């Protein structure tokens, strides 16, 4: 089981799901209507490190963070 | 890296940073201050921060600065920051001015693009995500 958390303005409660790779997470999140306006704009971190590869392998207990567009300062 | 609830005490922060480096033999110190402007009828800006990723981003910049013989510093606010107060300060110390001038430019621009901080306008006590001023981070759209 992995955990997916949605940061900043997305305002969605965390999800838990079975997933072997980030591609599995993508497939599940694409079916969630709450996220339809967010996924194309969001970056992704795995255990607090930014990731760029859908084939990234996941293990039990991993934490995925979904990061919407930023504006510090 | 320093995070504070509410507006920053810029004079205290810069004074302390200068004191810390007083004997470090840096020839250049370049500060940057971000101050909340009164515009669009806002009362304040408000900020969310994801600290674990911000710390890693900042650690990478400290390594880049160290390779140039320099030091980068930053402080940022969490929560509401009223107009005419400051939410962000950063600074570079370096042996000579050229490195500091170039580093503060690159550091502040990458901060705007990739630091995991979310900004909201505060109007009539309501937080409104500043979507039109926000920037997608590197790698955005991976799951789309």
Backbone of each chain as ProteinMPNN parsed JSONL, in Angstrom:
{"seq_chain_A": "XXXXXXXXXXXXXXXXXXXXXXXXXXXXXXXXXXXXXXXXXXXXXXXXXXXXXXXXXXXXXXXXXXXXXXXXX", "coords_chain_A": {"N_chain_A": [[0.845, -1.199, 0.0], [0.553, 2.215, -0.841], [0.83, 5.761, -0.106], [-0.852, 8.684, -1.174], [-0.484, 12.101, -1.231], [-1.934, 15.373, -1.385], [-0.9, 18.503, -2.129], [-0.858, 21.974, -0.927], [-3.103, 24.127, -2.651], [-4.809, 22.153, -3.653], [-6.433, 20.746, -1.932], [-7.423, 18.192, -1.155], [-8.166, 15.152, 0.511], [-5.691, 12.765, 1.686], [-4.903, 9.748, -0.204], [-4.934, 6.16, -0.133], [-3.43, 3.443, -1.803], [-2.963, 0.456, -3.864], [-0.059, 0.028, -5.724], [2.403, -0.597, -8.176], [4.143, 0.862, -9.71], [4.861, 4.31, -10.629], [3.337, 4.757, -12.854], [1.091, 3.198, -12.414], [-0.083, 4.638, -10.345], [-0.654, 6.994, -11.71], [-2.581, 6.055, -13.51], [-4.693, 5.457, -11.804], [-5.232, 7.943, -10.588], [-6.058, 9.446, -12.755], [-8.647, 8.739, -13.127], [-10.036, 10.105, -11.266], [-12.286, 12.54, -10.662], [-11.967, 14.838, -9.169], [-9.418, 15.624, -9.66], [-9.045, 16.324, -12.261], [-8.524, 18.867, -13.294], [-6.033, 19.374, -12.337], [-3.872, 17.494, -12.677], [-2.271, 17.79, -15.021], [-0.766, 19.982, -14.427], [0.743, 19.465, -12.25], [3.651, 18.6, -10.343], [5.657, 15.825, -9.093], [6.601, 14.142, -6.127], [8.51, 11.531, -4.655], [8.667, 10.074, -1.619], [9.587, 12.55, -0.698], [11.478, 13.351, -2.575], [11.945, 14.827, -5.713], [10.515, 13.442, -8.683], [10.698, 12.108, -12.062], [9.955, 10.044, -13.72], [7.788, 7.738, -15.014], [8.088, 5.019, -14.828], [9.176, 4.513, -12.408], [9.726, 2.423, -9.676], [7.648, 1.365, -7.014], [7.386, 0.815, -3.434], [5.994, -0.904, -0.595], [4.533, 1.337, 1.711], [5.558, 3.662, 0.641], [5.541, 7.227, 0.032], [3.783, 9.405, -1.947], [3.842, 12.656, -3.221], [1.823, 15.252, -4.458], [2.388, 18.084, -6.268], [1.168, 21.183, -6.848], [1.188, 24.159, -9.105], [3.593, 26.649, -8.152], [4.36, 29.548, -6.093], [6.399, 31.202, -4.495], [7.656, 33.718, -2.18]], "CA_chain_A": [[0.0, 0.0, 0.0], [1.262, 3.49, -0.831], [-0.018, 6.894, 0.251], [-0.74, 9.833, -2.077], [-0.964, 13.32, -0.564], [-2.192, 16.464, -2.334], [-0.378, 19.652, -1.387], [-1.278, 23.339, -1.233], [-4.49, 24.483, -2.916], [-5.645, 21.076, -4.211], [-7.474, 20.587, -0.915], [-8.021, 16.851, -1.221], [-7.628, 14.274, 1.558], [-4.767, 11.752, 1.153], [-5.454, 8.466, -0.662], [-4.05, 4.997, -0.062], [-3.742, 2.558, -2.942], [-1.952, -0.514, -4.275], [0.567, 0.459, -6.973], [3.768, -1.103, -8.326], [4.962, 1.912, -10.323], [4.166, 5.595, -10.731], [2.339, 4.651, -13.927], [-0.139, 2.677, -11.789], [-0.673, 5.76, -9.607], [-1.219, 7.899, -12.717], [-3.802, 5.459, -14.072], [-5.776, 5.584, -10.816], [-5.586, 9.348, -10.352], [-6.741, 9.991, -13.939], [-10.082, 8.428, -13.062], [-10.604, 10.876, -10.148], [-12.759, 13.803, -11.248], [-11.448, 15.964, -8.372], [-8.049, 15.946, -10.072], [-8.964, 16.497, -13.715], [-7.94, 20.164, -13.653], [-4.75, 19.542, -11.634], [-2.762, 16.572, -12.948], [-1.347, 18.259, -16.064], [0.028, 21.106, -13.896], [1.382, 19.089, -10.986], [4.876, 17.815, -10.262], [5.492, 14.665, -8.219], [7.734, 13.732, -5.288], [8.438, 10.215, -4.03], [9.385, 10.158, -0.324], [10.128, 13.916, -0.609], [12.443, 13.644, -3.637], [11.209, 15.035, -6.964], [10.705, 12.347, -9.64], [10.331, 12.455, -13.437], [9.906, 8.831, -14.538], [6.589, 6.949, -14.691], [8.432, 3.617, -14.561], [9.72, 4.424, -11.05], [9.129, 1.307, -8.928], [7.209, 1.742, -5.662], [7.35, -0.262, -2.448], [5.011, -0.711, 0.468], [4.844, 2.434, 2.631], [6.041, 4.87, -0.042], [4.679, 8.413, 0.052], [3.797, 10.217, -3.174], [3.276, 13.994, -3.011], [1.387, 15.908, -5.697], [2.731, 19.491, -6.024], [0.602, 22.091, -7.858], [2.047, 25.3, -9.429], [4.113, 27.321, -6.956], [4.649, 30.981, -6.161], [6.938, 31.693, -3.235], [8.173, 35.091, -2.169]], "C_chain_A": [[0.882, 1.252, 0.0], [0.267, 4.597, -0.506], [0.224, 8.026, -0.741], [-1.307, 11.04, -1.358], [-0.978, 14.476, -1.567], [-1.896, 17.778, -1.625], [-1.036, 20.963, -1.807], [-2.759, 23.432, -1.545], [-5.364, 23.338, -3.432], [-6.763, 20.736, -3.23], [-8.19, 19.248, -0.965], [-7.367, 15.971, -0.156], [-6.694, 13.231, 0.943], [-5.499, 10.467, 0.761], [-4.438, 7.37, -0.369], [-4.435, 4.061, -1.187], [-2.622, 1.526, -3.125], [-1.386, -0.028, -5.61], [1.994, -0.078, -7.011], [4.711, -0.059, -8.917], [4.172, 3.218, -10.294], [3.111, 5.574, -11.826], [1.019, 4.114, -13.378], [-0.863, 3.79, -11.031], [-1.354, 6.708, -10.589], [-2.548, 7.362, -13.229], [-4.971, 5.62, -13.105], [-6.203, 7.041, -10.643], [-6.331, 9.949, -11.538], [-8.245, 9.721, -13.914], [-10.794, 9.252, -11.988], [-11.005, 12.263, -10.65], [-12.285, 15.02, -10.453], [-10.132, 16.49, -8.937], [-7.93, 16.317, -11.54], [-8.335, 17.832, -14.114], [-6.553, 20.361, -13.057], [-3.604, 18.722, -12.225], [-1.785, 17.095, -13.986], [-0.438, 19.379, -15.568], [0.899, 20.693, -12.71], [2.658, 18.282, -11.174], [4.7, 16.767, -9.155], [6.771, 14.424, -7.413], [7.454, 12.345, -4.736], [9.297, 10.271, -2.769], [10.204, 11.451, -0.251], [11.285, 14.212, -1.558], [11.683, 13.747, -4.952], [11.535, 13.912, -7.943], [10.13, 12.731, -11.0], [10.063, 11.248, -14.312], [8.724, 7.961, -14.094], [6.917, 5.495, -14.376], [9.053, 3.431, -13.177], [8.968, 3.359, -10.248], [8.817, 1.754, -7.497], [7.246, 0.533, -4.744], [6.348, 0.092, -1.353], [5.449, 0.422, 1.399], [5.356, 3.698, 1.967], [5.016, 5.996, 0.052], [4.88, 9.201, -1.242], [3.162, 11.564, -2.831], [2.991, 14.632, -4.365], [1.501, 17.417, -5.473], [2.186, 20.383, -7.145], [1.53, 23.284, -8.118], [2.349, 26.168, -8.21], [4.308, 28.818, -7.193], [5.118, 31.46, -4.788], [7.287, 33.167, -3.322], [7.142, 36.127, -1.809]], "O_chain_A": [[1.848, 1.332, 0.759], [-0.947, 4.422, -0.607], [1.367, 8.299, -1.11], [-2.459, 11.028, -0.924], [-0.146, 14.544, -2.472], [-2.553, 18.127, -0.644], [-1.667, 21.066, -2.859], [-3.587, 22.894, -0.81], [-6.562, 23.539, -3.631], [-7.895, 20.47, -3.633], [-9.412, 19.179, -0.832], [-6.156, 16.038, 0.052], [-6.885, 12.849, -0.212], [-6.555, 10.139, 1.303], [-3.232, 7.616, -0.357], [-5.616, 3.898, -1.495], [-1.509, 1.686, -2.625], [-2.144, 0.292, -6.525], [2.711, -0.024, -6.012], [5.916, -0.082, -8.667], [2.982, 3.236, -9.979], [2.109, 6.283, -11.743], [-0.052, 4.526, -13.824], [-2.091, 3.881, -11.064], [-2.471, 7.17, -10.352], [-3.52, 8.105, -13.368], [-6.099, 5.886, -13.522], [-7.395, 7.337, -10.56], [-7.144, 10.857, -11.363], [-9.017, 10.394, -14.597], [-12.005, 9.125, -11.809], [-10.147, 13.064, -11.021], [-12.208, 16.119, -11.002], [-9.772, 17.648, -8.725], [-6.831, 16.596, -12.019], [-7.685, 17.922, -15.155], [-5.95, 21.416, -13.251], [-2.473, 19.204, -12.271], [-0.581, 16.872, -13.857], [0.558, 19.696, -16.218], [1.704, 21.488, -12.224], [2.743, 17.408, -12.037], [3.739, 16.808, -8.387], [7.878, 14.493, -7.947], [6.318, 12.016, -4.392], [10.506, 10.49, -2.842], [11.352, 11.453, 0.195], [11.996, 15.201, -1.381], [10.878, 12.876, -5.28], [12.683, 13.475, -8.034], [9.216, 13.549, -11.1], [9.951, 11.391, -15.53], [8.667, 7.508, -12.951], [6.124, 4.806, -13.733], [9.416, 2.314, -12.808], [7.741, 3.387, -10.152], [9.62, 2.433, -6.857], [7.152, -0.611, -5.188], [5.923, 1.239, -1.217], [6.602, 0.463, 1.826], [5.57, 4.706, 2.64], [3.81, 5.766, 0.138], [5.993, 9.605, -1.58], [2.089, 11.62, -2.231], [3.802, 14.563, -5.289], [0.819, 17.976, -4.615], [2.688, 20.34, -8.268], [2.549, 23.425, -7.442], [1.491, 26.394, -7.357], [4.406, 29.283, -8.329], [4.351, 32.041, -4.021], [7.224, 33.781, -4.388], [7.453, 37.318, -1.765]]}, "seq_chain_B": "XXXXXXXXXXXXXXXXXXXXXXXXXXXXXXXXXXXXXXXXXXXXXXXXXXXXXXXXXXXXXXXXXXXXXXXXXXXXXXXXXXXXXXXXXXXXXXXXXXXXXXXXXXXXXXXXXXXXXXXXXXXXXXXXXXXXXXXXXXXXXXXX", "coords_chain_B": {"N_chain_B": [[18.066, 27.548, 6.54], [15.138, 29.285, 7.313], [11.918, 29.291, 8.731], [8.97, 31.103, 9.439], [6.032, 31.855, 11.333], [3.779, 34.131, 10.015], [4.663, 37.646, 9.314], [8.095, 38.556, 8.43], [10.812, 39.495, 10.553], [12.746, 41.506, 9.288], [15.005, 43.127, 9.793], [16.105, 42.033, 12.111], [16.761, 39.479, 11.153], [18.589, 39.939, 8.986], [20.534, 41.351, 10.421], [21.423, 39.422, 12.206], [22.41, 37.453, 10.433], [24.519, 38.89, 9.286], [26.093, 39.324, 11.55], [26.785, 36.667, 12.123], [28.502, 36.074, 10.028], [30.52, 37.828, 10.315], [33.266, 37.554, 10.717], [34.088, 36.037, 8.616], [35.409, 36.738, 6.353], [34.172, 37.396, 3.924], [33.808, 39.339, 1.038], [31.594, 40.387, -0.172], [28.128, 40.992, 0.313], [24.886, 40.322, -0.48], [21.657, 41.208, -0.144], [18.202, 40.186, -0.504], [14.887, 41.279, -0.42], [11.534, 40.422, -0.199], [8.574, 42.12, -0.367], [5.183, 42.575, 0.591], [2.987, 43.979, -1.628], [0.471, 46.516, -1.735], [-2.197, 45.817, -3.6], [-4.833, 45.14, -5.921], [-6.81, 45.133, -3.977], [-6.078, 43.494, -1.84], [-5.694, 42.209, 1.526], [-3.7, 40.871, 2.652], [-1.082, 38.503, 1.863], [-1.012, 34.921, 1.808], [0.619, 31.902, 2.803], [1.369, 28.506, 2.026], [3.634, 25.895, 2.779], [5.664, 23.185, 1.715], [7.685, 21.65, 3.64], [9.667, 19.463, 3.687], [10.479, 19.019, 0.958], [11.214, 21.6, 0.268], [13.41, 21.973, 1.955], [15.239, 20.149, 0.856], [15.566, 21.244, -1.699], [16.753, 23.688, -0.961], [19.085, 22.764, 0.294], [20.456, 21.744, -1.916], [21.05, 24.131, -3.245], [22.718, 25.287, -1.363], [24.918, 23.629, -1.642], [25.672, 24.221, -4.287], [26.395, 26.896, -3.958], [28.48, 26.637, -2.133], [30.406, 25.39, -3.703], [31.246, 27.531, -5.139], [32.512, 29.006, -3.329], [30.809, 30.461, -1.771], [27.963, 31.491, 0.311], [24.537, 30.778, 0.72], [21.516, 32.127, 2.036], [18.241, 31.924, 3.474], [14.923, 33.006, 4.42], [11.468, 32.443, 5.109], [7.948, 33.177, 5.214], [5.163, 31.551, 6.835], [1.628, 31.104, 6.518], [-0.487, 34.015, 7.076], [0.532, 37.173, 5.747], [0.623, 40.508, 6.158], [-0.066, 43.379, 3.96], [2.644, 45.503, 3.01], [4.459, 44.368, 4.679], [7.066, 41.866, 5.055], [7.632, 38.737, 3.395], [9.605, 37.125, 2.484], [13.035, 36.682, 2.607], [16.331, 36.641, 1.329], [19.833, 35.955, 0.899], [23.188, 36.35, -0.259], [26.475, 35.567, 0.57], [29.764, 36.185, -0.49], [33.216, 35.774, -1.529], [33.962, 37.723, -3.472], [32.277, 40.321, -5.401], [31.11, 39.545, -7.918], [30.376, 36.814, -8.034], [28.41, 36.773, -6.02], [26.466, 38.549, -7.033], [25.612, 37.204, -9.356], [24.764, 34.796, -8.283], [22.651, 35.47, -6.523], [20.711, 36.277, -8.297], [20.25, 33.9, -9.851], [19.48, 32.182, -7.795], [17.18, 33.389, -6.599], [15.443, 33.429, -8.797], [15.172, 30.67, -9.383], [14.071, 29.908, -7.008], [11.527, 31.128, -7.231], [10.495, 29.518, -9.224], [10.687, 26.818, -8.415], [10.596, 26.318, -5.642], [8.686, 24.676, -3.184], [6.137, 26.255, -2.485], [3.048, 27.751, -1.814], [0.915, 30.346, -2.81], [-1.558, 32.6, -1.656], [-4.077, 35.059, -2.181], [-5.424, 37.248, 0.259], [-8.566, 38.265, 0.824], [-11.18, 40.023, 2.263], [-10.901, 38.337, 4.427], [-10.807, 35.852, 3.253], [-9.038, 33.126, 1.766], [-7.555, 33.006, -1.379], [-6.354, 31.087, -3.918], [-3.454, 31.94, -5.719], [-3.547, 31.386, -8.613], [-3.037, 32.376, -11.217], [-0.584, 33.622, -11.009], [1.163, 31.659, -10.47], [3.661, 29.102, -11.0], [4.321, 26.223, -12.94], [6.098, 23.427, -11.631], [9.384, 22.002, -12.314], [9.129, 19.102, -14.28], [6.396, 18.871, -14.162], [3.122, 17.52, -14.847], [3.602, 14.852, -15.128], [1.896, 12.771, -14.297], [-0.348, 13.068, -15.811]], "CA_chain_B": [[16.727, 27.961, 6.098], [14.32, 29.652, 8.471], [10.491, 29.511, 8.435], [8.315, 31.817, 10.538], [4.605, 32.152, 11.192], [3.531, 35.561, 9.858], [5.686, 38.458, 8.647], [9.482, 38.402, 8.867], [11.523, 40.614, 11.178], [13.87, 41.535, 8.334], [16.207, 43.736, 10.388], [16.706, 41.038, 13.02], [17.335, 38.37, 10.376], [19.811, 40.386, 8.296], [21.528, 41.697, 11.43], [21.988, 38.168, 12.739], [23.236, 36.832, 9.382], [25.764, 39.67, 9.17], [26.915, 39.031, 12.736], [27.316, 35.299, 12.003], [29.564, 36.018, 9.01], [31.353, 39.032, 10.478], [34.699, 37.243, 10.668], [34.281, 34.998, 7.598], [36.23, 37.307, 5.279], [33.449, 37.59, 2.67], [33.896, 40.732, 0.59], [30.308, 40.841, -0.716], [26.878, 40.518, 0.924], [23.788, 40.876, -1.275], [20.357, 40.799, 0.386], [16.967, 40.374, -1.28], [13.697, 41.317, 0.436], [10.236, 40.429, -0.87], [7.598, 42.823, 0.465], [3.822, 42.452, 0.063], [2.487, 45.259, -2.14], [-0.98, 46.725, -1.681], [-2.752, 45.848, -4.953], [-6.022, 44.29, -6.111], [-7.626, 45.122, -2.757], [-5.738, 42.427, -0.889], [-5.322, 42.596, 2.89], [-2.477, 40.13, 2.977], [-0.876, 37.247, 1.155], [-0.896, 33.807, 2.734], [1.516, 30.912, 2.209], [1.57, 27.12, 2.467], [4.97, 25.413, 2.418], [5.957, 21.78, 1.966], [9.046, 21.846, 4.141], [10.69, 18.463, 3.338], [11.018, 19.245, -0.39], [11.892, 22.902, 0.294], [14.732, 21.805, 2.586], [16.14, 19.497, -0.111], [15.862, 22.252, -2.727], [17.689, 24.656, -0.392], [20.366, 22.076, 0.508], [21.151, 21.687, -3.211], [21.597, 25.472, -3.51], [23.871, 25.503, -0.482], [26.055, 22.927, -2.248], [26.114, 25.005, -5.458], [27.071, 28.093, -3.451], [29.739, 26.214, -1.507], [31.361, 25.124, -4.785], [31.72, 28.84, -5.611], [33.088, 29.699, -2.184], [29.788, 31.392, -1.276], [26.934, 30.989, 1.221], [23.194, 31.321, 0.502], [20.642, 32.125, 3.204], [16.867, 32.343, 3.176], [13.853, 32.878, 5.41], [10.157, 32.631, 4.477], [6.787, 33.159, 6.102], [4.01, 30.653, 6.721], [0.384, 31.765, 6.914], [-0.828, 35.34, 6.554], [1.535, 38.237, 5.814], [-0.108, 41.713, 5.741], [0.584, 44.281, 3.005], [3.728, 46.364, 3.495], [5.428, 43.607, 5.472], [7.887, 41.001, 4.203], [7.392, 37.299, 3.489], [10.745, 36.364, 1.969], [14.346, 37.317, 2.487], [17.453, 35.753, 1.05], [21.091, 36.689, 0.802], [24.395, 35.614, -0.621], [27.799, 36.053, 0.968], [30.818, 35.575, -1.303], [34.48, 36.498, -1.391], [33.961, 38.906, -4.341], [30.903, 40.704, -5.743], [30.535, 38.968, -9.146], [29.716, 35.55, -7.67], [27.192, 37.056, -5.243], [25.457, 39.156, -7.915], [25.064, 36.177, -10.244], [24.111, 33.756, -7.493], [21.37, 35.936, -5.975], [19.799, 36.263, -9.44], [19.881, 32.513, -10.161], [18.827, 31.589, -6.617], [15.827, 33.935, -6.428], [14.611, 32.993, -9.926], [14.849, 29.25, -9.198], [13.141, 29.904, -5.873], [10.176, 31.424, -7.724], [10.03, 28.454, -10.118], [10.746, 25.43, -7.925], [10.417, 26.125, -4.201], [7.303, 24.212, -2.99], [5.411, 27.233, -1.669], [1.808, 28.141, -2.494], [0.526, 31.704, -2.418], [-2.989, 32.926, -1.696], [-4.512, 36.409, -1.825], [-6.413, 37.294, 1.339], [-9.539, 39.338, 0.617], [-12.318, 39.844, 3.176], [-10.617, 37.2, 5.291], [-10.854, 34.588, 2.516], [-7.807, 32.785, 1.036], [-7.821, 32.675, -2.784], [-5.103, 30.609, -4.537], [-2.962, 32.847, -6.773], [-3.277, 30.46, -9.718], [-2.512, 33.038, -12.419], [0.808, 34.046, -10.773], [1.944, 30.497, -10.066], [4.473, 28.483, -12.05], [4.441, 24.772, -12.797], [7.464, 23.016, -11.253], [10.053, 21.095, -13.244], [8.556, 17.753, -14.28], [4.939, 18.888, -14.008], [2.345, 16.804, -15.859], [4.049, 13.451, -15.203], [0.812, 11.813, -14.061], [-1.532, 13.442, -16.62]], "C_chain_B": [[15.857, 28.193, 7.323], [12.881, 29.89, 8.011], [9.838, 30.119, 9.674], [6.821, 31.914, 10.271], [4.435, 33.663, 11.099], [4.718, 36.308, 9.284], [7.078, 38.283, 9.252], [9.972, 39.677, 9.54], [12.83, 40.775, 10.393], [15.142, 42.096, 8.97], [16.9, 42.768, 11.337], [17.423, 39.96, 12.22], [18.63, 38.813, 9.689], [20.913, 40.734, 9.298], [22.228, 40.452, 11.962], [22.886, 37.498, 11.706], [24.571, 37.568, 9.238], [26.687, 39.408, 10.356], [27.577, 37.655, 12.607], [28.527, 35.247, 11.071], [30.59, 37.137, 9.175], [32.845, 38.742, 10.309], [35.028, 36.23, 9.566], [35.078, 35.467, 6.388], [35.524, 37.318, 3.922], [33.483, 39.072, 2.302], [32.579, 41.294, 0.109], [29.153, 40.194, 0.045], [25.747, 41.152, 0.132], [22.466, 40.343, -0.744], [19.245, 40.994, -0.635], [15.806, 40.327, -0.289], [12.456, 41.34, -0.443], [9.194, 41.015, 0.063], [6.225, 42.774, -0.2], [3.317, 43.831, -0.356], [0.965, 45.318, -1.984], [-1.482, 46.829, -3.117], [-3.938, 44.885, -5.008], [-6.837, 44.114, -4.83], [-7.305, 43.972, -1.806], [-5.424, 43.026, 0.483], [-3.955, 42.017, 3.246], [-2.261, 39.092, 1.885], [-0.745, 36.16, 2.217], [-0.144, 32.681, 2.043], [1.381, 29.551, 2.88], [2.958, 26.695, 1.992], [5.031, 23.915, 2.657], [7.435, 21.685, 2.344], [10.035, 20.757, 3.719], [11.313, 18.698, 1.954], [11.723, 20.599, -0.459], [13.29, 22.764, 0.886], [15.71, 21.154, 1.607], [16.545, 20.47, -1.215], [16.914, 23.229, -2.188], [19.071, 24.019, -0.159], [21.166, 21.996, -0.795], [21.768, 23.042, -3.558], [22.77, 25.777, -2.588], [25.112, 24.821, -1.05], [26.594, 23.689, -3.449], [26.894, 26.231, -5.001], [28.441, 27.744, -2.886], [30.817, 25.973, -2.563], [31.943, 26.416, -5.345], [32.36, 29.646, -4.478], [32.117, 30.642, -1.502], [28.837, 30.692, -0.302], [25.596, 31.602, 0.819], [22.383, 31.169, 1.786], [19.228, 32.436, 2.75], [15.972, 32.186, 4.406], [12.54, 33.151, 4.696], [9.06, 32.517, 5.516], [5.848, 32.009, 5.784], [2.76, 31.433, 7.13], [0.292, 33.181, 6.383], [0.28, 36.364, 6.797], [0.884, 39.519, 5.284], [0.664, 42.55, 4.712], [1.584, 45.168, 3.741], [4.618, 45.677, 4.533], [6.077, 42.572, 4.55], [7.675, 39.525, 4.492], [8.612, 36.481, 3.102], [11.991, 37.225, 2.028], [15.356, 36.242, 2.131], [18.695, 36.612, 0.925], [22.192, 35.755, 0.347], [25.602, 36.346, -0.036], [28.812, 35.403, 0.02], [32.099, 36.39, -1.17], [34.495, 37.791, -2.215], [32.565, 39.12, -4.923], [30.296, 39.907, -6.9], [29.767, 37.685, -8.836], [28.4, 35.83, -6.952], [26.095, 37.639, -6.126], [24.804, 38.099, -8.808], [24.275, 35.133, -9.46], [22.76, 34.226, -6.944], [20.317, 35.936, -7.083], [19.316, 34.836, -9.708], [19.078, 31.892, -9.015], [17.394, 32.083, -6.476], [14.919, 33.483, -7.58], [14.234, 31.514, -9.791], [13.919, 29.069, -8.007], [11.709, 30.122, -6.363], [9.612, 30.249, -8.52], [9.879, 27.1, -9.444], [10.683, 25.239, -6.418], [8.951, 25.762, -3.948], [6.536, 25.081, -1.984], [4.197, 27.684, -2.475], [1.282, 29.435, -1.904], [-0.977, 31.901, -2.601], [-3.158, 34.419, -1.45], [-5.483, 36.293, -0.661], [-7.293, 38.52, 1.109], [-10.763, 39.047, 1.475], [-12.148, 38.589, 4.028], [-10.604, 35.856, 4.584], [-9.538, 34.38, 1.758], [-8.165, 32.345, -0.381], [-6.488, 32.327, -3.45], [-4.714, 31.514, -5.7], [-2.563, 32.043, -8.005], [-2.595, 31.155, -10.891], [-1.083, 33.541, -12.239], [1.713, 32.862, -10.456], [2.582, 29.819, -11.274], [4.497, 26.979, -11.852], [5.893, 24.414, -12.502], [8.059, 22.144, -12.346], [9.433, 19.71, -13.135], [7.058, 17.703, -14.158], [4.257, 18.142, -15.157], [2.694, 15.328, -15.968], [2.881, 12.471, -15.115], [-0.408, 12.064, -14.951], [-1.733, 12.473, -17.773]], "O_chain_B": [[15.846, 27.387, 8.253], [12.643, 30.596, 7.031], [10.111, 29.711, 10.803], [6.394, 32.039, 9.123], [4.883, 34.398, 11.979], [5.676, 35.69, 8.818], [7.226, 37.916, 10.417], [9.602, 40.786, 9.155], [13.874, 40.252, 10.781], [16.236, 41.594, 8.712], [18.128, 42.688, 11.367], [18.542, 39.568, 12.552], [19.653, 38.136, 9.798], [22.086, 40.449, 9.058], [23.445, 40.427, 12.143], [23.977, 37.03, 12.031], [25.62, 36.943, 9.086], [27.901, 39.285, 10.196], [28.752, 37.483, 12.928], [29.46, 34.475, 11.294], [31.421, 37.367, 8.297], [33.595, 39.585, 9.818], [36.104, 35.632, 9.57], [35.387, 34.674, 5.499], [36.182, 37.258, 2.884], [33.223, 39.941, 3.134], [32.425, 42.509, -0.017], [29.194, 39.009, 0.376], [25.645, 42.377, 0.07], [22.181, 39.153, -0.877], [19.332, 41.852, -1.513], [15.747, 39.448, 0.572], [12.339, 42.183, -1.333], [8.95, 40.486, 1.147], [6.117, 42.917, -1.418], [3.231, 44.742, 0.468], [0.274, 44.305, -2.088], [-1.22, 47.827, -3.788], [-4.02, 43.936, -4.227], [-7.471, 43.08, -4.623], [-8.171, 43.528, -1.053], [-4.965, 44.162, 0.602], [-3.182, 42.587, 4.017], [-3.154, 38.835, 1.077], [-0.412, 36.435, 3.37], [-0.253, 32.519, 0.828], [1.291, 29.44, 4.103], [3.398, 27.099, 0.916], [4.523, 23.418, 3.662], [8.312, 21.644, 1.481], [11.178, 21.095, 3.408], [12.529, 18.589, 1.794], [12.721, 20.739, -1.166], [14.243, 23.362, 0.385], [16.872, 21.552, 1.531], [17.707, 20.52, -1.619], [17.866, 23.559, -2.895], [20.099, 24.657, -0.388], [22.386, 22.156, -0.796], [22.872, 23.104, -4.098], [23.715, 26.455, -2.992], [26.218, 25.353, -0.959], [27.807, 23.801, -3.628], [27.926, 26.57, -5.58], [29.426, 28.444, -3.119], [31.986, 26.302, -2.358], [33.012, 26.403, -5.956], [32.703, 30.815, -4.649], [32.528, 31.522, -0.746], [28.896, 29.477, -0.114], [25.514, 32.811, 0.598], [22.547, 30.2, 2.526], [19.032, 33.132, 1.754], [16.221, 31.367, 5.291], [12.482, 33.982, 3.789], [9.211, 31.861, 6.546], [5.745, 31.554, 4.644], [2.826, 32.316, 7.986], [0.907, 33.518, 5.372], [0.878, 36.427, 7.871], [0.618, 39.617, 4.087], [1.886, 42.445, 4.605], [1.404, 45.527, 4.905], [5.432, 46.328, 5.188], [5.675, 42.427, 3.396], [7.554, 39.104, 5.642], [8.658, 35.278, 3.358], [11.997, 38.361, 1.554], [15.255, 35.095, 2.566], [18.617, 37.838, 0.853], [22.131, 34.541, 0.541], [25.726, 37.567, -0.136], [28.729, 34.204, -0.245], [32.071, 37.548, -0.753], [34.97, 38.825, -1.745], [31.754, 38.193, -4.937], [29.1, 39.616, -6.882], [28.649, 37.49, -9.313], [27.386, 35.196, -7.244], [24.928, 37.273, -5.99], [23.587, 38.102, -8.993], [23.243, 34.647, -9.922], [21.814, 33.44, -6.909], [19.154, 35.626, -6.828], [18.112, 34.591, -9.783], [18.112, 31.164, -9.247], [16.485, 31.282, -6.256], [13.745, 33.186, -7.356], [13.09, 31.145, -10.059], [13.075, 28.172, -8.003], [10.792, 29.401, -5.969], [8.406, 30.004, -8.503], [9.031, 26.306, -9.85], [10.712, 24.101, -5.949], [8.057, 26.454, -4.435], [6.321, 24.709, -0.83], [4.303, 27.965, -3.669], [1.208, 29.607, -0.687], [-1.574, 31.429, -3.569], [-2.466, 34.991, -0.608], [-6.273, 35.351, -0.597], [-6.831, 39.658, 1.188], [-11.317, 37.949, 1.421], [-13.11, 37.876, 4.314], [-10.411, 34.824, 5.226], [-8.988, 35.319, 1.183], [-8.969, 31.433, -0.573], [-5.596, 33.171, -3.538], [-5.538, 31.819, -6.562], [-1.396, 32.019, -8.394], [-1.679, 30.597, -11.495], [-0.424, 33.858, -13.229], [2.903, 33.044, -10.199], [2.112, 29.944, -12.405], [4.671, 26.502, -10.731], [6.812, 25.021, -13.053], [7.342, 21.613, -13.195], [9.233, 19.2, -12.033], [6.484, 16.619, -14.06], [4.746, 18.133, -16.287], [2.141, 14.624, -16.813], [2.885, 11.446, -15.796], [-1.399, 11.342, -14.852], [-2.673, 12.628, -18.553]]}, "name": "protein", "num_of_chains": 2, "seq": "XXXXXXXXXXXXXXXXXXXXXXXXXXXXXXXXXXXXXXXXXXXXXXXXXXXXXXXXXXXXXXXXXXXXXXXXXXXXXXXXXXXXXXXXXXXXXXXXXXXXXXXXXXXXXXXXXXXXXXXXXXXXXXXXXXXXXXXXXXXXXXXXXXXXXXXXXXXXXXXXXXXXXXXXXXXXXXXXXXXXXXXXXXXXXXXXXXXXXXXXXXXXXXXXXXXXXXXXX"}
